[in-house]
Protein backbone atom coordinates (compact mmCIF):
# COMPACT_ATOMS: atom_id res chain seq x y z
CA UNK A 1 0.00 0.00 0.00
CA UNK A 2 1.46 3.36 -1.05
CA UNK A 3 1.11 5.86 1.80
CA UNK A 4 0.61 9.58 1.54
CA UNK A 5 3.88 11.46 2.13
CA UNK A 6 3.93 13.29 5.44
CA UNK A 7 5.77 16.60 5.72
CA UNK A 8 8.47 16.87 8.37
CA UNK A 9 8.25 20.53 9.22
CA UNK A 10 10.88 20.88 11.95
CA UNK A 11 13.56 18.87 13.70
CA UNK A 12 16.22 19.28 16.36
CA UNK A 13 19.07 17.17 17.66
CA UNK A 14 21.17 17.45 20.82
CA UNK A 15 23.88 14.82 20.79
CA UNK A 16 27.53 14.09 21.35
CA UNK A 17 28.18 16.10 18.18
CA UNK A 18 27.06 19.24 19.98
CA UNK A 19 24.11 20.96 21.58
CA UNK A 20 22.23 21.86 18.41
CA UNK A 21 21.44 20.44 14.97
CA UNK A 22 23.94 22.74 13.21
CA UNK A 23 26.70 21.23 15.33
CA UNK A 24 25.76 17.80 14.00
CA UNK A 25 25.82 19.12 10.43
CA UNK A 26 29.29 20.59 10.96
CA UNK A 27 30.50 17.29 12.42
CA UNK A 28 29.18 15.36 9.41
CA UNK A 29 30.81 17.80 7.00
CA UNK A 30 34.07 17.77 8.96
CA UNK A 31 34.14 14.01 9.61
CA UNK A 32 34.40 14.74 13.33
CA UNK A 33 33.45 12.08 15.86
CA UNK A 34 31.70 12.87 19.13
CA UNK A 35 33.20 10.07 21.19
CA UNK A 36 34.82 10.70 24.56
CA UNK A 37 34.90 9.53 28.20
CA UNK A 38 31.60 8.29 29.67
CA UNK A 39 29.75 10.45 32.23
CA UNK A 40 29.58 7.52 34.67
CA UNK A 41 32.46 5.89 36.53
CA UNK A 42 32.79 2.29 35.31
CA UNK A 43 35.45 -0.33 36.08
CA UNK A 44 36.67 -0.75 32.50
CA UNK A 45 38.00 1.31 29.60
CA UNK A 46 35.54 2.62 27.04
CA UNK A 47 34.55 5.67 25.05
CA UNK A 48 30.97 6.83 24.65
CA UNK A 49 28.91 9.34 22.71
CA UNK A 50 28.70 11.71 25.69
CA UNK A 51 27.18 15.15 25.15
CA UNK A 52 30.01 17.74 25.26
CA UNK A 53 28.12 20.33 27.29
CA UNK A 54 26.68 20.72 30.76
CA UNK A 55 23.02 19.78 30.97
CA UNK A 56 21.15 22.66 32.65
CA UNK A 57 18.90 21.98 35.62
CA UNK A 58 15.18 21.74 34.98
CA UNK A 59 13.02 24.77 35.82
CA UNK A 60 11.45 24.67 39.27
CA UNK A 61 8.01 23.62 38.04
CA UNK A 62 9.49 20.53 36.33
CA UNK A 63 12.20 19.63 38.87
CA UNK A 64 10.12 16.69 40.10
CA UNK A 65 11.14 14.91 36.85
CA UNK A 66 14.87 15.45 37.33
CA UNK A 67 17.18 12.86 35.78
CA UNK A 68 19.98 12.97 33.21
CA UNK A 69 17.44 11.82 30.60
CA UNK A 70 14.98 14.53 31.61
CA UNK A 71 17.65 17.24 31.49
CA UNK A 72 18.77 16.10 28.04
CA UNK A 73 15.14 15.84 26.87
CA UNK A 74 14.35 19.33 28.14
CA UNK A 75 17.52 20.91 26.78
CA UNK A 76 16.96 19.31 23.38
CA UNK A 77 13.36 20.45 22.99
CA UNK A 78 14.10 24.20 23.08
CA UNK A 79 14.48 24.66 19.28
CA UNK A 80 11.20 22.77 18.78
CA UNK A 81 9.13 24.98 21.06
CA UNK A 82 8.19 27.54 18.42
CA UNK A 83 7.14 25.03 15.71
CA UNK A 84 5.25 22.86 18.20
CA UNK A 85 3.47 25.89 19.66
CA UNK A 86 2.56 26.93 16.10
CA UNK A 87 1.12 23.44 15.50
CA UNK A 88 -0.91 23.74 18.71
CA UNK A 89 -2.28 27.09 17.55
CA UNK A 90 -3.06 25.65 14.11
CA UNK A 91 -4.70 22.37 15.16
CA UNK A 92 -5.45 22.59 18.89
CA UNK A 93 -3.57 20.99 21.80
CA UNK A 94 -5.73 17.83 21.63
CA UNK A 95 -4.78 17.35 17.97
CA UNK A 96 -1.02 17.10 18.51
CA UNK A 97 0.32 13.70 19.63
CA UNK A 98 3.55 13.07 21.49
CA UNK A 99 5.10 9.70 20.63
CA UNK A 100 8.67 9.21 21.79
CA UNK A 101 11.14 6.37 21.96
CA UNK A 102 13.30 5.68 24.98
CA UNK A 103 14.99 2.59 26.33
CA UNK A 104 16.35 4.03 29.57
CA UNK A 105 13.70 6.42 30.82
CA UNK A 106 15.23 8.15 33.82
CA UNK A 107 16.80 4.97 35.21
CA UNK A 108 19.91 6.91 36.25
CA UNK A 109 17.90 8.40 39.13
CA UNK A 110 17.05 4.95 40.47
CA UNK A 111 20.66 3.85 39.98
CA UNK A 112 21.74 6.78 42.12
CA UNK A 113 19.03 6.28 44.74
CA UNK A 114 19.71 2.55 44.88
CA UNK A 115 23.45 3.11 45.28
CA UNK A 116 22.95 5.53 48.16
CA UNK A 117 20.46 3.15 49.79
CA UNK A 118 22.87 0.23 49.36
CA UNK A 119 25.77 2.17 50.80
CA UNK A 120 23.63 3.06 53.79
CA UNK A 121 23.10 -0.59 54.59
CA UNK A 122 20.34 -1.83 52.29
CA UNK A 123 17.32 -0.62 54.13
CA UNK A 124 18.90 0.87 57.21
CA UNK A 125 18.17 4.23 55.61
CA UNK A 126 15.21 5.31 53.50
CA UNK A 127 15.58 6.09 49.83
CA UNK A 128 16.77 9.66 49.25
CA UNK A 129 14.03 12.20 49.91
CA UNK A 130 14.39 13.79 46.47
CA UNK A 131 13.88 10.46 44.66
CA UNK A 132 10.54 10.03 42.90
CA UNK A 133 10.16 6.78 40.99
CA UNK A 134 7.08 7.65 38.93
CA UNK A 135 8.09 11.16 37.96
CA UNK A 136 11.77 10.43 37.35
CA UNK A 137 12.41 6.83 36.36
CA UNK A 138 9.41 5.52 34.44
CA UNK A 139 9.43 5.56 30.65
CA UNK A 140 6.40 7.79 30.67
CA UNK A 141 8.09 10.44 32.83
CA UNK A 142 9.79 11.99 29.80
CA UNK A 143 6.44 12.26 28.01
CA UNK A 144 4.88 13.84 31.10
CA UNK A 145 7.74 16.32 31.27
CA UNK A 146 7.56 17.42 27.63
CA UNK A 147 3.77 17.28 27.42
CA UNK A 148 3.48 19.60 30.41
CA UNK A 149 6.18 21.93 29.09
CA UNK A 150 4.67 22.21 25.61
CA UNK A 151 1.01 22.14 26.64
CA UNK A 152 0.17 19.11 24.50
CA UNK A 153 -3.07 17.23 25.19
CA UNK A 154 -3.18 14.63 22.40
CA UNK A 155 -2.27 10.95 22.81
CA UNK A 156 1.09 10.76 24.57
CA UNK A 157 3.08 7.58 25.00
CA UNK A 158 6.44 5.91 24.74
CA UNK A 159 7.45 3.19 22.32
CA UNK A 160 10.20 1.17 23.97
CA UNK A 161 11.52 -1.53 21.69
CA UNK A 162 15.17 -0.97 22.58
CA UNK A 163 17.18 0.31 19.59
CA UNK A 164 14.23 0.55 17.18
CA UNK A 165 12.11 2.63 19.62
CA UNK A 166 12.42 6.05 18.04
CA UNK A 167 12.17 4.68 14.50
CA UNK A 168 8.86 2.94 15.20
CA UNK A 169 7.35 6.17 16.54
CA UNK A 170 7.17 7.47 12.95
CA UNK A 171 4.84 4.63 11.97
CA UNK A 172 2.75 5.00 15.12
CA UNK A 173 2.34 8.73 14.63
CA UNK A 174 1.53 8.36 10.95
CA UNK A 175 -1.32 5.97 11.72
CA UNK A 176 -2.76 8.49 14.20
CA UNK A 177 -2.62 11.21 11.55
CA UNK A 178 -4.01 8.96 8.79
CA UNK A 179 -6.92 7.92 11.02
CA UNK A 180 -7.70 11.56 11.87
CA UNK A 181 -6.97 11.07 15.57
CA UNK A 182 -4.53 14.00 15.39
CA UNK A 183 -3.20 16.44 12.80
CA UNK A 184 0.41 16.54 13.95
CA UNK A 185 2.79 14.57 16.09
CA UNK A 186 6.02 15.36 17.88
CA UNK A 187 8.11 12.21 17.47
CA UNK A 188 11.67 11.22 18.21
CA UNK A 189 13.57 9.78 21.11
CA UNK A 190 15.74 10.44 24.11
CA UNK A 191 18.18 8.23 25.99
CA UNK A 192 20.94 9.28 28.37
CA UNK A 193 24.08 7.43 29.29
CA UNK A 194 23.82 5.51 32.54
CA UNK A 195 25.45 2.63 34.39
CA UNK A 196 22.86 0.09 33.21
CA UNK A 197 23.52 0.48 29.51
CA UNK A 198 27.28 1.10 29.66
CA UNK A 199 27.88 -1.85 31.99
CA UNK A 200 25.24 -4.00 30.31
CA UNK A 201 26.77 -3.85 26.85
CA UNK A 202 30.19 -4.38 28.39
CA UNK A 203 28.82 -7.49 30.08
CA UNK A 204 27.63 -8.73 26.70
CA UNK A 205 31.19 -8.41 25.45
CA UNK A 206 30.36 -5.99 22.64
CA UNK A 207 31.66 -2.66 24.03
CA UNK A 208 34.73 -1.14 22.40
CA UNK A 209 37.45 0.57 24.39
CA UNK A 210 38.21 2.73 21.33
CA UNK A 211 36.04 4.48 18.70
CA UNK A 212 33.84 2.00 16.83
CA UNK A 213 34.47 1.07 13.18
CA UNK A 214 31.16 -0.16 11.72
CA UNK A 215 31.61 -2.76 8.96
CA UNK A 216 35.42 -2.44 9.30
CA UNK A 217 37.95 -5.23 9.51
CA UNK A 218 38.81 -6.27 13.07
CA UNK A 219 36.16 -3.92 14.39
CA UNK A 220 36.30 -3.65 18.17
CA UNK A 221 32.58 -3.41 18.95
CA UNK A 222 30.23 -0.57 19.76
CA UNK A 223 30.18 2.71 21.68
CA UNK A 224 27.03 3.58 23.63
CA UNK A 225 25.80 7.16 23.19
CA UNK A 226 23.12 9.59 24.27
CA UNK A 227 20.89 12.06 22.44
CA UNK A 228 17.60 13.89 22.31
CA UNK A 229 16.12 13.91 18.80
CA UNK A 230 12.78 15.48 17.88
CA UNK A 231 10.85 15.82 14.63
CA UNK A 232 7.47 17.38 13.91
CA UNK A 233 5.21 15.47 11.50
CA UNK A 234 2.23 17.37 10.20
CA UNK A 235 -0.74 16.61 7.99
CA UNK A 236 0.22 19.64 5.93
CA UNK A 237 2.86 22.29 6.15
CA UNK A 238 6.11 23.54 4.73
CA UNK A 239 8.23 20.41 4.48
CA UNK A 240 11.95 20.30 5.19
CA UNK A 241 11.67 16.70 3.97
CA UNK A 242 9.00 14.02 3.60
CA UNK A 243 8.47 10.85 5.62
CA UNK A 244 7.63 8.32 2.93
CA UNK A 245 7.70 4.83 4.39
CA UNK A 246 8.21 2.67 7.46
CA UNK A 247 8.72 -1.06 7.52
CA UNK A 248 8.31 -2.91 10.82
CA UNK A 249 9.24 -6.59 11.13
CA UNK A 250 10.47 -9.25 13.54
CA UNK A 251 13.37 -11.64 13.09
CA UNK A 252 11.69 -14.36 15.21
CA UNK A 253 15.19 -15.70 15.67
CA UNK A 254 17.07 -14.70 18.87
CA UNK A 255 16.77 -12.18 21.72
CA UNK A 256 20.10 -10.45 21.12
CA UNK A 257 21.55 -11.72 17.83
CA UNK A 258 20.22 -10.87 14.38
CA UNK A 259 19.09 -13.46 11.87
CA UNK A 260 22.42 -14.03 10.04
CA UNK A 261 21.11 -13.26 6.55
CA UNK A 262 19.26 -10.20 7.76
CA UNK A 263 15.92 -11.54 6.56
CA UNK A 264 13.97 -9.43 9.06
CA UNK A 265 15.95 -6.37 8.04
CA UNK A 266 15.24 -7.09 4.39
CA UNK A 267 11.52 -7.39 5.11
CA UNK A 268 11.49 -4.04 6.92
CA UNK A 269 13.31 -2.27 4.09
CA UNK A 270 11.03 -3.80 1.44
CA UNK A 271 7.92 -2.53 3.23
CA UNK A 272 9.41 0.96 3.55
CA UNK A 273 10.11 0.99 -0.19
CA UNK A 274 6.64 -0.35 -1.02
CA UNK A 275 4.96 2.31 1.10
CA UNK A 276 6.75 4.97 -0.92
CA UNK A 277 6.04 3.14 -4.17
CA UNK A 278 9.68 3.27 -5.25
CA UNK A 279 12.23 0.71 -6.35
CA UNK A 280 15.38 -0.04 -4.38
CA UNK A 281 17.39 1.31 -7.31
CA UNK A 282 16.03 4.79 -6.56
CA UNK A 283 17.58 4.93 -3.08
CA UNK A 284 20.61 7.24 -3.04
CA UNK A 285 22.06 6.54 0.40
CA UNK A 286 21.59 4.22 3.38
CA UNK A 287 22.10 5.33 6.96
CA UNK A 288 22.82 1.85 8.31
CA UNK A 289 22.06 0.63 11.80
CA UNK A 290 25.74 -0.40 11.79
CA UNK A 291 26.44 -0.90 15.49
CA UNK A 292 30.03 -1.94 14.88
CA UNK A 293 29.54 -5.40 16.35
CA UNK A 294 30.54 -8.42 14.31
CA UNK A 295 27.20 -10.19 13.92
CA UNK A 296 24.99 -7.11 13.52
CA UNK A 297 27.11 -5.55 10.79
CA UNK A 298 27.46 -8.83 8.92
CA UNK A 299 23.71 -9.50 8.89
CA UNK A 300 22.87 -5.95 7.86
CA UNK A 301 25.47 -5.95 5.07
CA UNK A 302 23.97 -9.15 3.69
CA UNK A 303 20.49 -7.64 3.86
CA UNK A 304 21.60 -4.44 2.15
CA UNK A 305 23.21 -6.28 -0.75
CA UNK A 306 20.05 -8.36 -1.18
CA UNK A 307 18.22 -5.13 -2.02
CA UNK A 308 20.71 -2.54 -3.22
CA UNK A 309 23.48 -2.30 -5.78
CA UNK A 310 26.99 -2.13 -4.42
CA UNK A 311 27.35 1.49 -5.57
CA UNK A 312 24.82 2.81 -3.03
CA UNK A 313 26.85 4.57 -0.31
CA UNK A 314 26.28 3.06 3.11
CA UNK A 315 27.28 4.90 6.28
CA UNK A 316 26.73 4.14 9.95
CA UNK A 317 26.64 7.48 11.75
CA UNK A 318 27.13 5.60 15.02
CA UNK A 319 30.82 6.15 14.24
CA UNK A 320 30.03 9.85 14.91
CA UNK A 321 27.48 9.71 17.72
CA UNK A 322 27.90 6.31 19.31
CA UNK A 323 24.84 4.09 19.57
CA UNK A 324 22.16 6.25 21.14
CA UNK A 325 19.93 3.18 21.76
CA UNK A 326 16.31 4.26 22.23
CA UNK A 327 17.15 7.59 20.60
CA UNK A 328 19.03 6.20 17.61
CA UNK A 329 16.03 5.97 15.26
CA UNK A 330 15.28 9.67 15.74
CA UNK A 331 18.93 10.70 15.82
CA UNK A 332 19.74 8.94 12.57
CA UNK A 333 16.52 10.14 10.95
CA UNK A 334 17.71 13.69 11.59
CA UNK A 335 21.23 12.96 10.32
CA UNK A 336 19.60 11.47 7.20
CA UNK A 337 17.49 14.61 6.74
CA UNK A 338 20.60 16.78 7.07
CA UNK A 339 22.14 14.76 4.25
CA UNK A 340 19.01 15.22 2.11
CA UNK A 341 18.77 18.95 2.80
CA UNK A 342 22.44 19.73 2.35
CA UNK A 343 23.31 17.26 -0.40
CA UNK A 344 25.98 15.24 1.34
CA UNK A 345 26.98 11.71 2.16
CA UNK A 346 29.14 11.51 5.30
CA UNK A 347 32.38 9.61 5.52
CA UNK A 348 32.08 6.06 6.84
CA UNK A 349 34.52 6.74 9.67
CA UNK A 350 36.76 3.80 10.44
CA UNK A 351 34.92 1.46 8.07
CA UNK A 352 37.80 1.00 5.63
CA UNK A 353 39.26 -1.44 5.05
CA UNK A 354 35.96 -3.28 5.23
CA UNK A 355 35.72 -6.65 6.89
CA UNK A 356 35.93 -9.75 4.74
CA UNK A 357 32.51 -10.48 3.28
CA UNK A 358 31.26 -6.88 3.66
CA UNK A 359 30.58 -5.96 0.05
CA UNK A 360 29.40 -2.37 0.46
CA UNK A 361 30.45 1.07 -0.69
CA UNK A 362 31.64 2.73 2.52
CA UNK A 363 32.73 6.27 1.55
CA UNK A 364 36.25 7.10 2.73
CA UNK A 365 35.51 10.81 2.79
CA UNK A 366 32.50 13.10 2.85
CA UNK A 367 30.83 13.56 -0.54
CA UNK A 368 28.77 16.39 -1.92
CA UNK A 369 25.95 14.65 -3.72
CA UNK A 370 22.36 15.57 -4.51
CA UNK A 371 20.10 13.01 -2.81
CA UNK A 372 16.42 12.28 -3.22
CA UNK A 373 15.76 9.14 -1.14
CA UNK A 374 17.53 7.94 2.00
CA UNK A 375 16.78 4.83 4.03
CA UNK A 376 17.58 4.79 7.75
CA UNK A 377 17.70 1.45 9.56
CA UNK A 378 17.14 0.62 13.22
CA UNK A 379 17.34 -2.97 14.47
CA UNK A 380 16.89 -4.00 18.07
CA UNK A 381 17.09 -6.68 20.74
CA UNK A 382 14.23 -9.11 20.39
CA UNK A 383 14.74 -9.09 16.62
CA UNK A 384 12.68 -5.91 16.34
CA UNK A 385 13.34 -4.11 13.04
CA UNK A 386 12.26 -0.76 11.63
CA UNK A 387 13.38 0.89 8.39
CA UNK A 388 12.42 4.46 7.53
CA UNK A 389 12.39 6.07 4.10
CA UNK A 390 12.75 9.82 3.66
CA UNK A 391 12.50 11.98 0.54
CA UNK A 392 14.00 15.41 -0.07
CA UNK A 393 11.51 18.28 -0.16
CA UNK B 1 -9.86 7.78 5.31
CA UNK B 2 -12.24 7.58 8.27
CA UNK B 3 -15.30 6.91 6.04
CA UNK B 4 -14.09 3.46 5.06
CA UNK B 5 -12.46 2.19 8.22
CA UNK B 6 -12.84 -1.56 8.73
CA UNK B 7 -14.93 -2.90 11.60
CA UNK B 8 -12.79 -4.29 14.41
CA UNK B 9 -14.24 -6.84 16.82
CA UNK B 10 -13.16 -8.15 20.19
CA UNK B 11 -12.62 -11.87 19.73
CA UNK B 12 -11.13 -13.31 22.90
CA UNK B 13 -9.06 -12.74 26.01
CA UNK B 14 -6.63 -14.31 28.46
CA UNK B 15 -5.70 -13.61 32.08
CA UNK B 16 -2.92 -14.77 34.36
CA UNK B 17 -1.96 -13.81 37.89
CA UNK B 18 -0.45 -15.85 40.73
CA UNK B 19 -3.31 -17.92 42.14
CA UNK B 20 -5.56 -17.35 39.14
CA UNK B 21 -5.16 -19.29 35.91
CA UNK B 22 -8.12 -17.68 34.14
CA UNK B 23 -10.33 -14.61 34.25
CA UNK B 24 -13.26 -16.80 35.25
CA UNK B 25 -11.42 -18.05 38.36
CA UNK B 26 -10.31 -14.50 39.12
CA UNK B 27 -13.82 -13.05 38.88
CA UNK B 28 -15.17 -15.89 41.03
CA UNK B 29 -12.41 -15.29 43.57
CA UNK B 30 -11.31 -18.91 43.36
CA UNK B 31 -7.67 -18.81 44.42
CA UNK B 32 -5.63 -21.84 43.38
CA UNK B 33 -2.42 -21.90 45.40
CA UNK B 34 -0.84 -24.31 42.92
CA UNK B 35 -0.86 -21.54 40.27
CA UNK B 36 2.54 -20.04 41.01
CA UNK B 37 4.25 -19.58 37.64
CA UNK B 38 2.99 -19.22 34.07
CA UNK B 39 3.57 -22.67 32.54
CA UNK B 40 5.03 -21.44 29.22
CA UNK B 41 4.92 -25.03 27.97
CA UNK B 42 5.77 -23.82 24.46
CA UNK B 43 8.99 -22.03 25.49
CA UNK B 44 12.22 -24.08 25.67
CA UNK B 45 13.78 -23.89 29.14
CA UNK B 46 16.94 -22.24 27.77
CA UNK B 47 14.81 -19.35 26.53
CA UNK B 48 12.92 -19.06 29.81
CA UNK B 49 16.16 -18.67 31.72
CA UNK B 50 16.79 -15.20 33.12
CA UNK B 51 13.38 -13.90 32.05
CA UNK B 52 11.20 -12.00 34.51
CA UNK B 53 7.78 -12.90 35.83
CA UNK B 54 6.45 -9.95 33.81
CA UNK B 55 7.72 -11.41 30.54
CA UNK B 56 6.53 -14.92 31.42
CA UNK B 57 3.04 -13.68 32.27
CA UNK B 58 2.84 -11.54 29.13
CA UNK B 59 3.99 -14.25 26.73
CA UNK B 60 1.71 -16.85 28.35
CA UNK B 61 -1.28 -14.52 28.02
CA UNK B 62 -0.42 -13.55 24.44
CA UNK B 63 -0.32 -17.19 23.34
CA UNK B 64 -3.53 -17.99 25.24
CA UNK B 65 -5.40 -15.04 23.72
CA UNK B 66 -4.35 -16.08 20.21
CA UNK B 67 -5.67 -19.58 20.86
CA UNK B 68 -8.86 -18.32 22.55
CA UNK B 69 -9.66 -16.23 19.48
CA UNK B 70 -8.77 -18.98 17.03
CA UNK B 71 -6.03 -16.90 15.41
CA UNK B 72 -2.79 -18.04 13.80
CA UNK B 73 0.22 -17.38 16.05
CA UNK B 74 2.45 -16.51 13.11
CA UNK B 75 0.01 -13.97 11.69
CA UNK B 76 -1.15 -12.04 14.73
CA UNK B 77 0.21 -8.58 15.40
CA UNK B 78 0.97 -7.82 19.04
CA UNK B 79 1.18 -4.78 21.27
CA UNK B 80 2.78 -5.33 24.68
CA UNK B 81 1.87 -2.53 27.07
CA UNK B 82 3.50 -2.19 30.47
CA UNK B 83 3.80 0.76 32.80
CA UNK B 84 6.97 -0.45 34.52
CA UNK B 85 8.43 -3.01 32.11
CA UNK B 86 11.36 -5.10 33.29
CA UNK B 87 11.65 -3.30 36.61
CA UNK B 88 12.67 -6.41 38.58
CA UNK B 89 15.60 -7.07 36.25
CA UNK B 90 16.53 -3.38 36.31
CA UNK B 91 16.85 -3.44 40.10
CA UNK B 92 18.58 -6.86 40.05
CA UNK B 93 21.20 -5.28 37.78
CA UNK B 94 21.69 -2.43 40.24
CA UNK B 95 22.44 -5.03 42.93
CA UNK B 96 24.96 -6.67 40.57
CA UNK B 97 26.68 -3.28 40.15
CA UNK B 98 27.27 -3.16 43.90
CA UNK B 99 28.66 -6.69 44.15
CA UNK B 100 32.19 -7.81 43.30
CA UNK B 101 33.47 -6.21 40.11
CA UNK B 102 30.19 -4.53 39.32
CA UNK B 103 29.51 -6.63 36.24
CA UNK B 104 26.00 -7.13 34.85
CA UNK B 105 24.92 -10.63 33.82
CA UNK B 106 24.64 -10.77 30.01
CA UNK B 107 21.72 -13.21 30.28
CA UNK B 108 19.80 -10.75 32.45
CA UNK B 109 20.81 -7.72 30.37
CA UNK B 110 19.52 -9.12 27.10
CA UNK B 111 16.17 -9.73 28.82
CA UNK B 112 16.09 -6.28 30.42
CA UNK B 113 14.53 -4.34 27.55
CA UNK B 114 10.88 -3.27 27.57
CA UNK B 115 10.23 -5.40 24.48
CA UNK B 116 11.55 -8.64 25.97
CA UNK B 117 8.06 -10.17 25.95
CA UNK B 118 7.50 -8.94 22.40
CA UNK B 119 10.73 -10.58 21.28
CA UNK B 120 10.06 -13.85 23.10
CA UNK B 121 6.55 -13.96 21.66
CA UNK B 122 7.78 -13.40 18.11
CA UNK B 123 10.37 -16.17 18.51
CA UNK B 124 8.04 -18.72 20.12
CA UNK B 125 5.20 -17.91 17.73
CA UNK B 126 7.54 -17.87 14.71
CA UNK B 127 5.94 -14.53 13.98
CA UNK B 128 7.93 -12.26 11.63
CA UNK B 129 5.33 -9.50 11.54
CA UNK B 130 4.50 -6.48 13.65
CA UNK B 131 5.14 -6.30 17.35
CA UNK B 132 5.74 -3.37 19.64
CA UNK B 133 6.11 -2.46 23.30
CA UNK B 134 4.59 0.65 24.84
CA UNK B 135 4.42 2.55 28.09
CA UNK B 136 1.76 5.09 28.84
CA UNK B 137 1.76 5.56 32.59
CA UNK B 138 -1.64 5.04 34.20
CA UNK B 139 -3.18 4.96 30.72
CA UNK B 140 -0.96 2.23 29.34
CA UNK B 141 -3.76 -0.13 28.32
CA UNK B 142 -5.87 2.55 26.61
CA UNK B 143 -2.84 3.81 24.68
CA UNK B 144 -1.79 0.26 23.76
CA UNK B 145 -5.34 -0.29 22.53
CA UNK B 146 -5.10 2.90 20.48
CA UNK B 147 -1.81 1.76 18.94
CA UNK B 148 -3.19 -1.69 18.17
CA UNK B 149 -6.62 -0.71 16.86
CA UNK B 150 -4.97 1.98 14.71
CA UNK B 151 -2.84 -0.76 13.19
CA UNK B 152 -5.99 -2.73 12.23
CA UNK B 153 -8.02 0.25 11.06
CA UNK B 154 -5.12 1.57 8.97
CA UNK B 155 -4.96 -1.79 7.20
CA UNK B 156 -1.51 -2.74 8.53
CA UNK B 157 -2.75 -5.99 10.15
CA UNK B 158 -5.93 -8.05 10.36
CA UNK B 159 -5.43 -9.89 13.67
CA UNK B 160 -4.16 -8.39 16.88
CA UNK B 161 -3.52 -9.17 20.53
CA UNK B 162 -3.01 -6.34 23.01
CA UNK B 163 -1.35 -7.43 26.24
CA UNK B 164 -1.10 -5.35 29.41
CA UNK B 165 1.28 -6.63 32.08
CA UNK B 166 3.03 -5.42 35.19
CA UNK B 167 4.75 -7.15 38.05
CA UNK B 168 4.82 -5.73 41.58
CA UNK B 169 7.58 -3.20 42.20
CA UNK B 170 10.67 -4.75 43.83
CA UNK B 171 12.61 -3.65 46.93
CA UNK B 172 13.60 -0.89 47.55
CA UNK B 173 11.00 0.90 45.43
CA UNK B 174 8.02 -1.24 46.43
CA UNK B 175 6.48 1.69 48.31
CA UNK B 176 5.82 3.64 45.11
CA UNK B 177 2.90 1.46 44.01
CA UNK B 178 0.77 -1.24 45.57
CA UNK B 179 -0.11 -2.98 42.32
CA UNK B 180 0.34 -6.76 42.09
CA UNK B 181 1.43 -9.24 39.40
CA UNK B 182 -1.15 -9.38 36.58
CA UNK B 183 -1.27 -9.88 32.83
CA UNK B 184 -4.37 -9.51 30.67
CA UNK B 185 -4.51 -10.00 26.89
CA UNK B 186 -7.33 -9.09 24.52
CA UNK B 187 -7.68 -10.34 20.94
CA UNK B 188 -9.18 -8.35 18.05
CA UNK B 189 -9.70 -8.88 14.34
CA UNK B 190 -11.14 -7.15 11.32
CA UNK B 191 -12.79 -10.39 10.25
CA UNK B 192 -15.73 -12.34 11.62
CA UNK B 193 -19.10 -11.22 12.94
CA UNK B 194 -18.83 -12.42 16.54
CA UNK B 195 -17.92 -10.11 19.38
CA UNK B 196 -18.60 -6.41 19.92
CA UNK B 197 -17.29 -3.85 17.46
CA UNK B 198 -14.94 -1.16 18.77
CA UNK B 199 -14.05 2.34 17.66
CA UNK B 200 -10.67 3.90 18.33
CA UNK B 201 -10.22 5.02 21.94
CA UNK B 202 -10.94 8.72 22.42
CA UNK B 203 -10.72 11.26 25.21
CA UNK B 204 -13.23 10.39 27.91
CA UNK B 205 -16.55 12.06 28.41
CA UNK B 206 -16.80 13.23 32.00
CA UNK B 207 -20.37 11.89 32.15
CA UNK B 208 -19.15 8.30 31.83
CA UNK B 209 -18.28 6.78 35.22
CA UNK B 210 -15.19 4.61 35.53
CA UNK B 211 -16.26 1.13 36.60
CA UNK B 212 -14.91 -0.47 39.75
CA UNK B 213 -12.47 -3.38 39.55
CA UNK B 214 -11.59 -6.11 42.07
CA UNK B 215 -9.17 -4.86 44.71
CA UNK B 216 -6.43 -7.12 43.31
CA UNK B 217 -6.37 -4.93 40.17
CA UNK B 218 -6.33 -1.56 41.89
CA UNK B 219 -3.60 0.80 40.66
CA UNK B 220 -2.74 -1.68 37.89
CA UNK B 221 -2.76 -0.47 34.28
CA UNK B 222 -4.49 -3.73 33.27
CA UNK B 223 -7.62 -2.67 35.18
CA UNK B 224 -8.72 -0.96 31.97
CA UNK B 225 -8.40 -4.24 30.07
CA UNK B 226 -10.52 -5.92 32.72
CA UNK B 227 -13.22 -3.25 32.30
CA UNK B 228 -13.23 -3.80 28.55
CA UNK B 229 -13.52 -7.58 28.77
CA UNK B 230 -16.24 -7.44 31.42
CA UNK B 231 -18.25 -4.93 29.39
CA UNK B 232 -17.96 -7.10 26.30
CA UNK B 233 -19.02 -10.20 28.24
CA UNK B 234 -22.02 -8.35 29.61
CA UNK B 235 -23.05 -7.27 26.11
CA UNK B 236 -22.67 -3.59 26.97
CA UNK B 237 -23.11 -1.01 24.20
CA UNK B 238 -22.06 2.62 23.98
CA UNK B 239 -19.21 4.53 25.58
CA UNK B 240 -17.10 2.61 28.07
CA UNK B 241 -14.69 4.47 30.34
CA UNK B 242 -11.40 2.57 30.25
CA UNK B 243 -9.74 4.83 32.81
CA UNK B 244 -9.86 8.43 34.01
CA UNK B 245 -8.86 9.82 30.61
CA UNK B 246 -9.84 7.39 27.84
CA UNK B 247 -13.02 5.73 26.61
CA UNK B 248 -13.98 3.38 23.81
CA UNK B 249 -17.36 2.92 22.12
CA UNK B 250 -18.74 -0.61 21.84
CA UNK B 251 -21.47 -1.42 19.32
Interface residues (C-beta under 8 A of the other chain):
Chain A: X1 X42 X43 X94 X103 X107 X110 X111 X114 X115 X117 X118 X122 X123 X127 X133 X134 X138 X139 X140 X143 X144 X155 X156 X157 X158 X159 X160 X161 X162 X168 X172 X175 X176 X178 X179 X180 X181 X195 X196 X199 X200 X201 X202 X203 X204 X205 X248 X249 X250 X251 X252 X253 X254 X255 X256 X263 X264 X267 X380 X381 X382 X383 X384
Chain B: X1 X2 X5 X47 X83 X84 X85 X90 X91 X93 X94 X95 X97 X98 X101 X102 X103 X104 X105 X106 X109 X110 X111 X112 X113 X114 X115 X116 X118 X119 X120 X122 X123 X125 X126 X127 X128 X129 X130 X131 X132 X133 X134 X135 X136 X137 X139 X140 X143 X146 X147 X150 X151 X153 X154 X155 X156 X169 X171 X172 X173 X176 X177 X200 X203
